[in-house]
Amino acid sequence: MDLDQINKPDRAHLKPAHVDHVARALISLTREVCVLTDRVAVLEQVLDDKGINVSQAVESHQPNEAQTAQIKERTQRTINAVTSALYDT
């Protein structure tokens, strides 16, 4: 499933039988978001303790074409993993 299909679905994605899969995917994603949020906060603090304030630089960063392509690829892999979990494929 690609980004366009996720953002503009042409059909209902879930059926009642998918509720357990949705719950597992939601819990998994929530766990991952918490871990990543904690790691970013720790990384920013460690760098700040060393006199390197990266928070503003990260907020204002504009990715180049190569970075944008990498971001799109990682996003697609994540979407594929989540939709696989939802549909148990």
SULZICOR-V68645 format. One record per residue. N is the residue number from 1. RES is the residue in one small letter. PHI is phi in radians with two decimals (NA if undefined). NEAR is the number of other C-alpha atoms within 12 Angstrom. D_LAST is the distance of its C-alpha to the last C-alpha in Angstrom with 2 decimals. Layout:
((N:RES:PHI:NEAR:D_LAST) (N:RES:PHI:NEAR:D_LAST))
This chain:
((1:m:NA:22:12.23) (2:d:-1.77:19:15.74) (3:l:-1.00:18:18.32) (4:d:-1.10:11:20.21) (5:q:-1.20:16:17.47) (6:i:-1.20:18:16.87) (7:n:-1.32:12:20.65) (8:k:-2.40:12:21.57) (9:p:-1.14:13:18.96) (10:d:-1.77:10:20.19) (11:r:-2.73:10:18.39) (12:a:-1.21:11:17.39) (13:h:-1.46:19:13.98) (14:l:-2.09:17:13.67) (15:k:-2.03:13:14.67) (16:p:-0.92:13:16.43) (17:a:-1.17:13:13.69) (18:h:-1.57:20:11.69) (19:v:-1.00:17:14.71) (20:d:-1.10:17:13.73) (21:h:-1.14:22:10.55) (22:v:-1.10:24:13.04) (23:a:-1.06:18:15.57) (24:r:-1.11:20:13.66) (25:a:-1.14:25:12.74) (26:l:-1.12:18:16.37) (27:i:-1.12:17:17.88) (28:s:-1.08:19:16.14) (29:l:-1.14:22:17.27) (30:t:-1.08:16:20.66) (31:r:-1.05:14:21.16) (32:e:-1.13:16:20.45) (33:v:-1.07:14:22.78) (34:c:-1.09:14:25.43) (35:v:-1.07:14:25.35) (36:l:-1.14:14:25.61) (37:t:-1.08:15:28.31) (38:d:-1.09:14:30.27) (39:r:-1.13:14:30.10) (40:v:-1.13:18:31.31) (41:a:-1.08:17:34.10) (42:v:-1.12:16:35.17) (43:l:-1.05:18:35.16) (44:e:-1.08:21:37.24) (45:q:-1.18:17:39.62) (46:v:-1.05:16:40.09) (47:l:-1.14:15:40.88) (48:d:-1.08:16:43.14) (49:d:-1.06:12:44.96) (50:k:-1.66:11:45.69) (51:g:1.49:10:47.06) (52:i:-2.00:15:44.12) (53:n:-1.65:17:42.93) (54:v:-1.76:21:39.65) (55:s:-0.95:18:38.52) (56:q:-1.15:11:40.50) (57:a:-1.10:12:39.61) (58:v:-1.15:13:35.86) (59:e:-1.08:10:36.36) (60:s:-1.68:9:38.41) (61:h:-1.12:12:36.53) (62:q:-1.99:12:35.70) (63:p:-1.16:15:33.18) (64:n:-1.43:10:34.30) (65:e:-1.06:10:32.38) (66:a:-1.13:11:30.80) (67:q:-1.13:13:29.73) (68:t:-1.07:14:28.39) (69:a:-1.13:13:26.26) (70:q:-1.11:14:24.96) (71:i:-1.07:16:24.24) (72:k:-1.09:17:22.36) (73:e:-1.13:16:20.27) (74:r:-1.11:15:19.50) (75:t:-1.08:18:18.74) (76:q:-1.10:21:16.25) (77:r:-1.07:17:14.47) (78:t:-1.15:21:14.50) (79:i:-1.04:23:13.25) (80:n:-1.08:22:10.26) (81:a:-1.12:20:9.59) (82:v:-1.20:28:10.31) (83:t:-1.17:27:8.42) (84:s:-1.10:19:5.07) (85:a:-1.13:24:6.71) (86:l:-1.13:28:7.99) (87:y:-1.73:23:5.47) (88:d:0.90:18:3.80) (89:t:-1.87:11:0.00))
